[in-house]
């Protein structure tokens, strides 16, 4: 079921495939509704955009470049088969037994019916299959893997492949950008963004560490948007405060579980207020440790323009209801809407 990219991701993270990223959420049936209305297209990344007041059924949209993007996107992990399980050992088989190809297509259909129109990061084959076989109109934002050892030809070929998957935007993968930022290789990040911009698509930079976005701005990396983790830290399996450190997800630090991806939430919120660029927040539920009734408002209230959320079919209905409510609540938030 998994594609080659997610398999390499699992090797990079040394985590097991699991369905625990969503255990504990309440089930709900899918509803069918019309597509959300498109907000006014901003003149550029610095434009402030007031989101439309969502109705009770469809997820509202913003824009990235020329693309109309639902403010909640369908996270690719549960499509591609890469999720985070903390120390649970049994759920890998459970995940694969439940998330069959047919179930993945059904989940995408339910999500699209509620206004979710974009899959984020991984799952290109399923997006293409859904659109081809099910008459869907799902969009895709893939990641770009960048490393210091790549040749420029290899990077160009990889970018071209990701564009050809049906991309409406691109972004440098968070783990790639973390590694480059840690090494101070912002010239490499800038070059990757420049090469991707040749395809006339919005190009962003992702990261779990805030040092990615801070360094990109300092070194004038021409990112059109940022993809940054944001979640609370008061859940039981969160790494104790005395053990937290930047880049701990890369180092295998003591006390770390693979559900803590934002050790700098207050600093992230403050820094993003200074930027006039769109922000996609991810890991907003800390890999299922936080209920969306808490995680979604936390993200939108504190400045995220979009969120990417992995979800099973039985979560789609409730997640969409909570996302609509969170966007409506956040219309007058401190950070202006940037998309």
PyMOL commands that set and color helices and strands:
alter all, ss='L'
color gray80, all
select helices_A, chain A and resi 4-13+20-22+77-80+91-98+101-113+124-134+152-164+174-182+186-197+210-218+241-243+248-251+265-273+292-301+313-329
alter helices_A, ss='H'
color red, helices_A
select strands_A, chain A and resi 61-64+67-70+72-75+118-121+139-144+167-172+202-207+225-229+278-282+306-309
alter strands_A, ss='S'
color yellow, strands_A
deselect
rebuild
show_as cartoon
